[in-house]
Amino acid sequence: MVAKKTKLKKTKRVSAKKLCSSVITREGVKKDGTLKKGYRYVKGGKVVKAKAKK
């Protein structure tokens, strides 16, 4: 008798970009990439908390 060959189960791979984006979150940015209320962009693309005008 000959034993049947079994197929190896493939594991789903997660790219580094997907893995890191779920772990590292920027303050003031929503998951879809839009700014949260009270935050704004400054020169260089940084996100900072907006200060109230006096």
Sequence and secondary structure as in RCSB ss.txt:
>XXXX:A:sequence
MVAKKTKLKKTKRVSAKKLCSSVITREGVKKDGTLKKGYRYVKGGKVVKAKAKK
>XXXX:A:secstr
               HHHHHHHH   TTB TTS B TTEEE TTS EEE     
